């Protein structure tokens, strides 16, 4: 009674010995996603300012929009170089 869902140990050993990211260049792996970084920073600052001015929804919206714009501008300028 062989179970068709059971894996072979040889397959597991082969997959452990081979890295998944062998085709990725080191430069591509070390690139920073500036849009994501500034999006989270902008949202955090938006929460802080929204709380300070008693308008949380506007603070989050403006912080997210500014973070997204700044991140996109920096990321596009890095790609041009």
C-alpha positions in Angstrom: 0.0 0.0 0.0 2.0 2.9 -1.3 0.5 6.3 -0.4 0.7 8.5 -3.6 0.9 11.6 -1.4 4.0 10.4 0.4 7.3 12.1 -0.8 10.5 10.4 -1.4 13.4 11.3 0.9 15.8 11.6 -2.1 13.6 14.4 -3.5 13.8 16.3 -0.2 17.5 15.9 0.0 18.0 17.2 -3.6 15.8 20.2 -2.9 17.6 21.1 0.3 21.0 21.0 -1.4 20.0 23.3 -4.3 19.4 26.9 -3.5 16.1 28.5 -4.8 17.7 31.8 -5.7 20.6 30.6 -7.9 19.4 32.7 -10.9 19.1 36.0 -9.0 21.9 38.4 -9.3 23.3 39.9 -6.1 22.6 43.4 -7.3 18.9 42.6 -7.8 18.6 40.9 -4.4 20.1 43.8 -2.6 17.9 46.5 -4.2 15.6 48.4 -1.8 12.0 48.9 -2.6 11.8 52.6 -1.9 8.0 52.8 -2.6 7.2 50.3 0.1 9.7 51.9 2.6 8.3 55.4 2.2 4.7 54.2 2.0 5.1 52.8 5.5 7.0 55.8 6.8 4.4 58.2 5.4 1.5 56.2 6.8 3.1 56.2 10.3 3.7 60.0 10.1 0.1 60.4 8.8 -1.2 58.6 11.9 0.9 60.8 14.2 -0.3 64.0 12.5 -3.9 62.8 12.2 -4.0 62.1 15.9 -2.4 65.4 16.8 -4.9 67.4 14.7 -7.9 65.2 15.7 -8.5 64.1 12.1 -7.1 60.6 11.7 -8.6 59.7 8.4 -7.1 62.8 6.7 -3.8 62.2 8.3 -3.5 58.6 7.2 -4.7 59.5 3.6 -2.2 62.4 3.2 0.7 60.5 4.8 0.1 57.5 2.6 -0.2 59.7 -0.5 3.0 61.6 0.3 4.9 58.5 1.1 3.8 56.8 -2.1 4.8 59.8 -4.2 8.2 60.2 -2.5 9.0 56.5 -2.8 8.0 56.4 -6.5 10.1 59.5 -7.3 13.2 58.1 -5.6 12.7 54.7 -7.1 12.3 56.1 -10.7 15.4 58.3 -10.2 17.4 55.2 -9.1 16.3 53.3 -12.2 17.4 56.1 -14.5 21.0 55.8 -13.3 
